[in-house]
Each structure stands twice: as C-alpha cells, then as structure tokens.
C-alpha cells in the first residue's frame, strides 16, 4: 500500500490537501466577488455635466485636436444661442461659405430644431470615419431638452487652409447610431 495504513492516508490528506483546497476555495470566492463588483460597478453611462468645457475634447481615435476644438466651439456657440456666429466660425475658410442659400437653410433648420426639441444642453462625439489623414467624418450627438440630434461633420485638411469643414448635416434620426436589431 502506498501510504501504509488508513491513519497515514488521513494524515496525508489533512496536512496536504485540505489546506490547499481551503486556499483554493478562498481564491474562488475572491475572484467571484471581484468580478461581480467589477461588472456591476457602473451599470450605465455617467450623466453628462452641464459644463461643456470638456465635452467636445473627448479623444476620438485618430481625430486631430484642431477638428475636435472647432466642433466644440461650434456647439458651445449654439448653446450660447448664437447660431449664425457658430456657423460663421465653423466655415470661416471653407468653400461652404460661398453656398449662402444652403448655409442659411442649415441655420434656419438649427433654430427650428431648437424650437421643436428645446435648446442644446450638451453634446458628445460618438464615432468617426477616417478615409485618410486629410479626410475625416465625425459624428456627434447633441442633447436637446426633449430629444437628441445627430450631427455629422466632414473635414478636409487643405494644404493651403488647414482643417476646414466641407460638409455639415444633422437630423433627428439618432437611433441610427445603434446597430440593427
């Protein structure tokens, strides 16, 4: 017999296996508790603050800070109820400045959205598409009092003018940010 007698078997298991099993079970309990609290630490997204100082500066992979700063300034100016100034500043060097009818329509639709859904209270970047180092599309959600709006900005890094916006669109189809169910 390997252990000699039953007494040696009991002695072997009580001295060697039991303490190991006790430590192993404590480790399992610790892992379970740790994972449980880590999973449920934040069940949802933190609410946005009313202070927009950092809202437009959240890093989106690959999007230059200059682009994020321009969009942030745009939304901050709209929040200050200066829609025309917001668009003027955003399209300052852009060829969109020459498209006065389209620009006026965008400004009127922005004002109308503020009337329908309430003023913008906050905003945040959602995602981006980077075609090249010089051509980027950035999507934002603007949080109005009653409903979110989807904004899409397309920027081009002109060798002569730097980062300029070449397309702006927005709509109330924010559910399209979710994948199809």
DRENFI-431114 format. One line per field, with one value per residue (C-alpha): residue in three letters; x, y, z. Coordinates in steps of 0.25 Angstrom, whole numbers, m for minus. Layout:
BEGIN
res = [Ala, ...]
x = [X, ...]
y = [Y, ...]
z = [Z, ...]
***
This chain:
BEGIN
res = [Unk, Unk, Unk, Unk, Unk, Unk, Unk, Unk, Unk, Unk, Unk, Unk, Unk, Unk, Unk, Unk, Unk, Unk, Unk, Unk, Unk, Unk, Unk, Unk, Unk, Unk, Unk, Unk, Unk, Unk, Unk, Unk, Unk, Unk, Unk, Unk, Unk, Unk, Unk, Unk, Unk, Unk, Unk, Unk, Unk, Unk, Unk, Unk, Unk, Unk, Unk, Unk, Unk, Unk, Unk, Unk, Unk, Unk, Unk, Unk, Unk, Unk, Unk, Unk, Unk, Unk, Unk, Unk, Unk, Unk, Unk, Unk, Unk, Unk, Unk, Unk, Unk, Unk, Unk, Unk, Unk, Unk, Unk, Unk, Unk, Unk, Unk, Unk, Unk, Unk, Unk, Unk, Unk, Unk, Unk, Unk, Unk, Unk, Unk, Unk, Unk, Unk, Unk, Unk, Unk, Unk, Unk, Unk, Unk, Unk, Unk, Unk, Unk, Unk, Unk, Unk, Unk, Unk, Unk, Unk, Unk, Unk, Unk, Unk, Unk, Unk, Unk, Unk, Unk, Unk, Unk, Unk, Unk, Unk, Unk, Unk, Unk, Unk, Unk, Unk, Unk, Unk, Unk, Unk, Unk, Unk, Unk, Unk, Unk, Unk, Unk, Unk, Unk, Unk, Unk, Unk, Unk, Unk, Unk, Unk, Unk, Unk, Unk, Unk, Unk, Unk, Unk, Unk, Unk, Unk, Unk, Unk, Unk, Unk, Unk, Unk, Unk, Unk, Unk, Unk, Unk]
x = [0, 5, 2, 4, m9, m22, m16, m5, m15, m23, m11, m6, m19, m22, m8, m6, m19, m29, m20, m19, m34, m37, m27, m33, m47, m43, m37, m50, m59, m49, m50, m65, m66, m56, m63, m77, m73, m65, m77, m87, m79, m85, m98, m100, m93, m90, m99, m93, m90, m96, m82, m77, m63, m58, m70, m64, m50, m52, m42, m47, m37, m29, m37, m28, m30, m32, m44, m50, m47, m55, m67, m67, m66, m78, m87, m83, m87, m100, m102, m100, m111, m102, m106, m101, m88, m86, m87, m79, m67, m68, m68, m58, m49, m57, m63, m77, m76, m80, m92, m100, m114, m110, m104, m116, m124, m115, m116, m131, m133, m123, m132, m145, m139, m136, m151, m156, m147, m142, m129, m116, m111, m99, m92, m82, m74, m80, m70, m62, m58, m44, m43, m29, m20, m27, m41, m49, m64, m68, m82, m87, m100, m106, m115, m126, m136, m146, m139, m125, m120, m110, m99, m89, m77, m67, m54, m43, m28, m25, m10, m13, m24, m22, m34, m47, m61, m66, m80, m90, m102, m112, m125, m133, m130, m121, m126, m117, m105, m110, m107, m119, m127]
y = [0, 14, 21, 9, 9, 17, 26, 31, 33, 42, 49, 52, 58, 66, 72, 74, 74, 81, 94, 94, 93, 103, 113, 110, 112, 125, 129, 125, 133, 145, 144, 143, 155, 163, 160, 163, 177, 180, 176, 184, 196, 205, 199, 211, 223, 234, 246, 258, 270, 284, 289, 287, 290, 277, 271, 273, 270, 255, 248, 240, 231, 238, 251, 263, 272, 284, 277, 274, 288, 294, 285, 288, 303, 301, 295, 304, 316, 309, 307, 322, 324, 330, 320, 330, 332, 317, 314, 326, 322, 307, 310, 322, 318, 307, 307, 305, 320, 322, 314, 324, 318, 305, 311, 320, 307, 300, 312, 312, 297, 298, 309, 301, 289, 297, 301, 287, 279, 290, 297, 288, 285, 277, 269, 258, 251, 237, 232, 235, 230, 233, 232, 237, 246, 258, 254, 251, 250, 252, 248, 255, 255, 268, 266, 276, 277, 268, 259, 256, 261, 254, 263, 259, 268, 265, 271, 272, 277, 286, 288, 303, 305, 295, 287, 292, 287, 282, 276, 278, 270, 268, 261, 255, 240, 237, 223, 220, 220, 207, 194, 187, 178]
z = [0, m4, 10, 19, 26, 27, 38, 29, 18, 27, 32, 18, 13, 25, 25, 10, 2, 12, 13, m2, m4, 6, 0, m14, m9, m3, m16, m24, m14, m16, m31, m31, m22, m30, m44, m38, m33, m46, m55, m47, m43, m54, m59, m69, m74, m65, m67, m75, m67, m70, m72, m87, m84, m88, m96, m109, m106, m103, m111, m123, m129, m140, m140, m138, m127, m136, m142, m128, m124, m136, m133, m118, m121, m131, m121, m109, m118, m122, m107, m105, m115, m125, m137, m148, m141, m139, m154, m158, m149, m153, m168, m167, m178, m184, m198, m192, m188, m203, m202, m196, m198, m193, m181, m178, m179, m169, m159, m160, m158, m146, m140, m143, m136, m124, m124, m126, m117, m108, m107, m107, m93, m96, m107, m109, m120, m124, m135, m147, m160, m165, m180, m180, m171, m178, m179, m167, m163, m149, m143, m130, m122, m118, m106, m107, m95, m101, m112, m117, m130, m139, m145, m156, m159, m171, m170, m180, m177, m188, m191, m192, m182, m171, m166, m172, m171, m185, m181, m169, m167, m155, m153, m142, m146, m135, m134, m146, m137, m132, m140, m146, m136]
***
